[in-house]
Amino acid sequence: MEPKDYTLVSIEGEYAYLREIGESDPEKDIYIALALLPPGVDVGDKLHYEMFAYTPVE
């Protein structure tokens, strides 16, 4: 999978919804376990996905 940037749009229990930056359709949000994201992430944070890892973007 190619590198992409996401915004964390919501957290529901132990799962998070990520939306690709530049995308406006909520139907295309990605549903992912919080355990796969960096510790301490919160709604509104930007994340970079590359090589099966998510890293925070400043």
GROMACS elastic network, one bead per residue, 0.5 to 0.9 nm:
[ bonds ]
;  ai    aj funct       b0    kb
    1     4     6  0.87213   500
    1    50     6  0.77522   500
    1    51     6  0.76622   500
    1    52     6  0.81883   500
    2    49     6  0.82259   500
    2    50     6  0.68162   500
    2    51     6  0.81270   500
    3    48     6  0.72144   500
    3    49     6  0.53897   500
    3    51     6  0.75032   500
    4    20     6  0.71465   500
    4    21     6  0.82119   500
    4    47     6  0.84717   500
    4    48     6  0.59094   500
    4    49     6  0.52303   500
    4    50     6  0.68931   500
    5    19     6  0.84776   500
    5    20     6  0.58811   500
    5    21     6  0.58201   500
    5    46     6  0.70877   500
    5    47     6  0.56854   500
    5    49     6  0.60749   500
    5    50     6  0.89194   500
    5    57     6  0.84643   500
    6     9     6  0.89308   500
    6    18     6  0.58471   500
    6    19     6  0.52453   500
    6    21     6  0.51295   500
    6    22     6  0.88161   500
    6    45     6  0.84260   500
    6    46     6  0.56710   500
    6    47     6  0.51500   500
    6    48     6  0.63164   500
    6    49     6  0.76270   500
    7    17     6  0.85159   500
    7    18     6  0.55583   500
    7    19     6  0.53049   500
    7    20     6  0.63695   500
    7    21     6  0.62434   500
    7    43     6  0.78950   500
    7    44     6  0.60020   500
    7    45     6  0.57406   500
    7    47     6  0.61652   500
    7    48     6  0.89053   500
    8    11     6  0.78776   500
    8    16     6  0.69513   500
    8    17     6  0.60043   500
    8    19     6  0.65013   500
    8    20     6  0.89682   500
    8    41     6  0.81906   500
    8    42     6  0.70055   500
    8    43     6  0.51702   500
    8    44     6  0.53309   500
    8    45     6  0.55246   500
    8    46     6  0.63840   500
    8    47     6  0.74650   500
    9    16     6  0.75836   500
    9    17     6  0.56537   500
    9    18     6  0.57162   500
    9    19     6  0.65431   500
    9    29     6  0.85777   500
    9    42     6  0.87157   500
    9    43     6  0.54688   500
    9    44     6  0.59590   500
    9    45     6  0.81527   500
   10    15     6  0.86198   500
   10    16     6  0.57246   500
   10    17     6  0.52854   500
   10    18     6  0.74649   500
   10    42     6  0.82184   500
   10    43     6  0.55830   500
   10    44     6  0.80795   500
   11    14     6  0.73370   500
   11    15     6  0.58483   500
   11    17     6  0.63762   500
   11    34     6  0.82386   500
   11    42     6  0.78690   500
   11    43     6  0.69309   500
   12    15     6  0.53370   500
   12    16     6  0.60735   500
   12    17     6  0.81115   500
   13    16     6  0.79725   500
   13    34     6  0.87239   500
   14    32     6  0.87551   500
   14    33     6  0.60493   500
   14    34     6  0.55646   500
   14    35     6  0.76967   500
   15    31     6  0.67640   500
   15    32     6  0.55489   500
   15    34     6  0.50941   500
   15    35     6  0.82279   500
   16    30     6  0.80116   500
   16    31     6  0.57852   500
   16    32     6  0.53845   500
   16    33     6  0.61804   500
   16    34     6  0.59293   500
   16    37     6  0.89195   500
   16    43     6  0.87699   500
   17    29     6  0.59688   500
   17    30     6  0.54121   500
   17    32     6  0.64341   500
   17    33     6  0.89028   500
   18    28     6  0.89692   500
   18    29     6  0.54561   500
   18    31     6  0.65825   500
   18    32     6  0.76035   500
   18    47     6  0.87640   500
   19    22     6  0.84280   500
   19    23     6  0.67117   500
   19    24     6  0.79957   500
   19    25     6  0.84474   500
   19    26     6  0.73560   500
   19    28     6  0.71207   500
   19    30     6  0.63810   500
   20    23     6  0.54754   500
   20    24     6  0.84003   500
   20    28     6  0.82539   500
   20    29     6  0.73244   500
   20    30     6  0.83597   500
   21    24     6  0.83131   500
   21    46     6  0.84882   500
   23    26     6  0.81666   500
   23    28     6  0.79959   500
   23    29     6  0.88333   500
   24    27     6  0.88943   500
   24    28     6  0.84543   500
   25    28     6  0.58165   500
   25    29     6  0.75427   500
   26    29     6  0.53386   500
   27    30     6  0.87351   500
   32    35     6  0.85028   500
   32    36     6  0.73421   500
   32    37     6  0.84110   500
   33    36     6  0.57362   500
   33    37     6  0.74576   500
   34    37     6  0.52808   500
   34    38     6  0.80513   500
   34    39     6  0.84283   500
   34    41     6  0.86544   500
   35    38     6  0.76475   500
   35    39     6  0.79907   500
   36    39     6  0.89541   500
   36    53     6  0.77102   500
   36    54     6  0.75243   500
   37    40     6  0.86714   500
   37    41     6  0.72713   500
   37    47     6  0.86855   500
   37    53     6  0.78196   500
   37    54     6  0.58580   500
   37    55     6  0.76347   500
   37    56     6  0.89762   500
   38    41     6  0.62047   500
   38    47     6  0.89860   500
   38    53     6  0.88677   500
   38    54     6  0.67285   500
   38    55     6  0.64999   500
   38    56     6  0.72870   500
   41    44     6  0.86978   500
   41    45     6  0.64459   500
   41    46     6  0.88734   500
   41    56     6  0.80073   500
   42    45     6  0.57708   500
   43    46     6  0.88347   500
   45    56     6  0.73436   500
   45    57     6  0.77495   500
   45    58     6  0.87070   500
   46    55     6  0.85555   500
   46    56     6  0.60180   500
   46    57     6  0.53443   500
   46    58     6  0.74196   500
   47    54     6  0.59833   500
   47    55     6  0.54157   500
   47    57     6  0.53240   500
   47    58     6  0.87700   500
   48    53     6  0.80536   500
   48    54     6  0.54271   500
   48    55     6  0.52006   500
   48    56     6  0.62518   500
   48    57     6  0.62662   500
   49    52     6  0.67541   500
   49    53     6  0.56228   500
   49    55     6  0.66078   500
   50    53     6  0.55298   500
   50    54     6  0.66686   500
   50    55     6  0.83142   500
   51    54     6  0.84965   500
